[in-house]
Amino acid sequence: MTEPGLGRLIWKLGAGALLFGALLTVAAVTGGSLLLPHQADVVYFTNRDGNEEIYRLDVSSGLRRNLTRNPAWDASPARSPDGSQIIFTSLRDGNQELYAMDTNGGNLRRLTDDPARDSEGAWSPDGQTIAFASDRSGNWDIYLMNADGSKVRQITDHPAHDNDPVWSPDGSKIAFISYRIRNWAIYVMNPDGSGMRRLTDTRVRHIEPSWSQDGRHLLFTSDRWARNFDIFMLELPGGLITQLTNQVSWDANPAWTADGQHILFESTRDGQWDLYMMNVQNGEVRRLTDDPARDGDPS
């Protein structure tokens, strides 16, 4: 088992039928507090069929749908701001490229076509631009392209690896991680690559940033207090860091829900990689999946 988050880096560096299987422990949500109008479903990566695919989970009913159904590796899904499209990474054409599809799995189109590897697509708030990571310059840097894959432009150029881009909700900033000071730290910059500054220290690893809808907080994964990874929240602009999970297991890949009051994440706290949802205000956690396979990268 690879480390969470760093596992995605290792992957880069080194319309389906409804399924009723695997018990889902979502019925016990008190008062429906976790069943959100815009978070009624979760898009995620799983290898429960023996192959890495993109699935969609209906939280209220527990129904799962395989959206990709392809023998190649598909991972790192991200939904568009209006919820109508999903961008993801795939090896289906023999190289690591970015693809997009409708949320029902239809209308598949390839967005990148380069001999290098492209990964970690992130939609701008207006849905018109996609930030992504690529090693097409010889090492991993951050790029932008139009939502149809046109007009690719490079916005970081550093000999260290830059990965995991994520847009601020107003579209004025992009957060990303970089290894440029001998460890993974979170940086922020303008969409043209200017105004770059570091947000976290480099004594431990800080990865997988996720921006809140009000722009005031960044979720991230870190091993800052222990050898395992937990989920933390960084207040902007003050810099106050709050630890949200504290497990001997690994918690990783946090993502905000549409209401900004809950987070989705993956964890091994019950002995296997499953998806969970947490109320940020009171810390209440609900398990969303229960399968011996790996479920991760929730969006």
N, C-alpha and C positions, 0 to 999 in steps of 0.2 A: 504494500500500500504506500503510495506516495503522499507527501505532505499536502494538505489542502492548499488551494491557491498556487503554491509552488508546483503542485502537480500539473496545473494548467501550463505553467511555464515549461515543465519537463516535456509535456506533450508537444509544445512548439519547438523546443530545443532538441532534443533527441531527433392517397390521403387515406390513412390507416383505419383499422376497425376498432370499435369500442371494446375495451377490455374490462371485465368485472372482477378480476382476480385480486389477490393480496389485500388483507384487511387494512382499512384506513381508520384511524382513531380520531375522527373529527366530530363525531356526533355529540361529544360531551362539552362543546363550546357553550359557555354560559351566556344565555340571552342572545346568542348569535353575534357576540361582540367581535368575533374574528371572521365572520362571513360578510365581507365587505362588498358593497354594490359594484365596485370596480376591481375587486380582487376575488371574484367568485371562482376564478380559476388560476392555476399556476402553471407556467411553462417551465420545463426543466429537462435536464439530461439524465438518462438512465441506461444501464446495460442489462436490465432485467430479462431481456430476450436473448442474451448472449451476444449482443451487438449494441454499440453505443448509438442511441437514437434520441430524438427530441420528442417529448411527450407533453400533453396538456392534461392537467388534473382538474376536474370539477370538484371544488372543495366541499360543496354542500351535498352532492350525491355520491362522491367517491369514485365516479367514473373516470377512467383514464383512456386517452386516445393517443396512439402512435401517429405522429404527424409526418415523419420522414420515411420510415419503412424502406431503408436502403442498406445493403450489406456493408457499406463503407462506414467509417467513423464520423458521426455528427455530434457536435457539442457546442457549448457556450451560446445558448439562445438569449436573445434580447428583444423585447417587444417595442414596437414603435410607440410614440407618445399617445396616439389615438387608439392603440390596442389592435389595429387592424392587420399588422404585419409583424413578422419575426425575422430577424437576421441571425444567422448562425454560421459556424465554421464546419467545413466538411472536407473529407479526403475522397469524395465520390468520383472525382475526375482524375485521381492519381496524384494530386497535389493539394496542399492545404490552402483552401480558398474560402471566400465569404459568399454566402448565398442568402436570398430572401424568399419568403413565402407568405401567403396569407395565413391567418391564425387557424384556418381549417386544414392547413397542409397543402392547399392548392396554389396555383399560379407560381410555381417554383422558377426562380431565375438566378443565374450566376452573376455576381457583382464584380468579382475580381478575376483576373486571368494573368498571372505572373509566375515565372519559374520559382520565385521565392515563396515564402510562407506568409499568409495573411490570416489574422485572427482577431478576436475580441472586438467585434463591431459594436458601436454605441451610437444610438440615434441622437441627433440634436433635438432640442425641445420643439422646434417647428417641424420636425420630420423631414427636413430638406437635405440634411448633411449627415454623413456617417463618419465618425472617428474610428480608427482601427490601428492595430499594431502590425508591423511587417518587418521582415529582415531583408527586404529587397535592396537596401543600401549596404548590406554586408553585416549589419547587426540590427537588433530590434529598435525601431523608432516609431514615432506616432505620425500617422497620416490622416488626411481628410479626403473624402470624395463626395460627390453628389449622391443622393439616395438611389439613383439608377446606375451607379458605378462609374460615372464619367468624372472628368476633371480631378484626377488624383493629384494631391500635392502633399509634400513632406513638411511637417511643422516642427519636428525635433531632429537634431543631427548631432549625436554624441557617441563616442566610442563605447559607452556603457549601454546596458539594455534599458529601454523605455517600454512600458507595457500598461495594460489595464486602463485605457482612457475612459473617462466618464464626464458628461457635460453637467454644468450647473443648470438649475431649472430656468434661469433667464437667458441661457445661451452665451453668457459673457465670459465664461471660464471653462477650462478643461482640467480636471484633476487626473493624475496618472502616477504610476510608480516607476522608480528608476533605481538602478544599482550604481549610480555615478559616484557615490562616496562610500564604496566598499560594503554597502548593505542596502536592502530594499527600504526606501523611504517614499512618502507621498509628496508630490509636487503639484503646483497649480500654475497655469499659464493662460494667456489669452488665446483665442482660437487661431491666431496667426503665428503662435509660438513665442510671442514677445511677453515681457512682464513675468518671467518665470521666477518662482520662489519655492522654497522647501517648507512643508508644513509640519513634518515630524522629524524626530532625531534619527540617528543612524546607529544607535547602540544595539537595537534589536530590529527585527523585520516588521515592516508595516506594509500590508498589501491589500488588494481588493477594495478600493474605495467605492462608496455608493453615496450619492448626494441626496439629501432630503428635499422634499418638494418646496419647502420655504427657503432653501438655500443656506440655512443656518447651521447645518450639521453634516458631517461626513461620517458614515460608518466605515470601519475597516477591520481587517483581521490582523492579529499580531501575537507574537510570543513574548510580549514585553514583561510579563510577570512570572512566566513559567516556561517550561520547555514545550508545552503544548500550545496550540493556538486557541484564542478566544476572540470574541467580538467586542469592539470598543466603539465609542462615539466621540468625535472631535467637534467641539463647538467653534463656530466661525463668527467673528474673527478672533475671539478671545483666546482660543487655544486650549481651553479646558478639556481634558480627556476623561470620559466616564467609561468604566468597564461594565458591559451589559451581560456577559456570560462569564461563568467561572466554573469550569468543568475540568476534571482530570482527562476527559476525552478531548477531541478536537471539534471546535465549532468554526465554521468557515463560510465563505461566499455569501455575505449578507446582502440583502436587497430590500429597499423600502417598499411597503405596500402603497396602494394608491391614496389612502387617506393620510399617510404620513405618521400614523400612530402605531404601526406594527412593522415588524421586519420578518422577512423570510430568510432562512439560512439552512445549511446542511450540517449534520453533526453525527458523530459516532457514539453519542452518550448512551445509546441503548444497544451498543455492540455491533452496529453496522451503520453504513452511510444512509441516513434518511433525511427527509425534509421536515422542518419545524417552523412554527410561526410564534412570534413573541410580541406581547403588548409592551411597548417601550416604557409606558408610564408605570405599570405595576409589576413588570417582569414575568407575567403569566405566560407560560409556554405550552403550546399544543403540538403534538406530533401529527404530521400530515400523511406520511407514508410509512409502511412497514414491510420491507422486502429485503431478503438477503443480498440482493444486488446493490450497486451503488446508485443512489439518487442524489443529484446535485445541481449546481448552477441555476437556482430558482430565479424566475423573472415574473 
